[in-house]
């Protein structure tokens, strides 16, 4: 028997909370960085649904730029 077995609680099962459909703006190229080449894609809207929730992705004025 492995000495680690039984020393940790069981891993809980995971259940999906929601699905998100996001609208993305054109990419904003940031160029090369430590992790590689970076491009940001701003979220400009969309919607989400789940077993106990649903809604619309809305932007707050002034949060970008």
C-alpha positions as CSV (number, residue, x, y, z in Angstrom):
1,X,0.0,0.0,0.0
2,X,1.3,3.4,-0.9
3,X,1.9,5.5,2.2
4,X,0.0,8.4,0.7
5,X,-3.2,6.4,0.2
6,X,-5.8,7.2,2.7
7,X,-4.1,10.3,4.0
8,X,-6.1,12.7,1.8
9,X,-9.9,13.1,1.6
10,X,-11.5,11.8,-1.6
11,X,-11.6,14.1,-4.5
12,X,-15.1,15.5,-5.0
13,X,-17.0,15.0,-8.2
14,X,-17.2,18.1,-10.4
15,X,-20.4,19.2,-12.1
16,X,-20.7,21.9,-14.8
17,X,-22.1,25.2,-13.4
18,X,-22.8,26.9,-16.7
19,X,-21.9,27.3,-20.4
20,X,-20.8,30.6,-21.7
21,X,-21.1,31.9,-25.3
22,X,-19.0,35.0,-25.6
23,X,-18.8,37.5,-28.4
24,X,-15.2,38.5,-29.0
25,X,-13.8,41.7,-30.6
26,X,-11.0,41.7,-33.1
27,X,-7.7,40.7,-31.5
28,X,-5.4,43.3,-30.0
29,X,-1.8,42.3,-30.8
30,X,0.6,42.9,-27.9
31,X,3.5,41.2,-29.6
32,X,6.2,39.0,-28.1
33,X,6.4,38.4,-24.4
34,X,8.1,35.9,-22.0
35,X,5.3,33.3,-22.7
36,X,5.4,33.7,-26.5
37,X,3.4,35.9,-28.9
38,X,0.4,37.5,-27.2
39,X,-3.0,38.6,-28.6
40,X,-5.9,39.7,-26.4
41,X,-9.5,39.2,-27.6
42,X,-11.8,41.5,-25.6
43,X,-15.2,40.1,-24.7
44,X,-17.9,42.4,-26.1
45,X,-21.1,40.5,-25.1
46,X,-22.7,37.1,-25.1
47,X,-24.8,34.9,-22.8
48,X,-24.6,32.1,-20.3
49,X,-26.9,29.3,-19.2
50,X,-26.8,26.6,-16.5
51,X,-29.1,24.3,-14.6
52,X,-30.0,27.1,-12.1
53,X,-29.0,30.3,-13.9
54,X,-29.0,32.2,-17.2
55,X,-28.1,35.6,-18.2
56,X,-26.5,38.0,-20.6
57,X,-22.9,39.2,-20.6
58,X,-22.9,43.0,-20.4
59,X,-20.1,45.4,-20.4
60,X,-19.8,48.2,-17.8
61,X,-19.1,51.5,-19.5
62,X,-15.5,52.6,-19.2
63,X,-14.1,49.3,-18.0
64,X,-11.9,49.1,-21.2
65,X,-9.9,51.9,-22.8
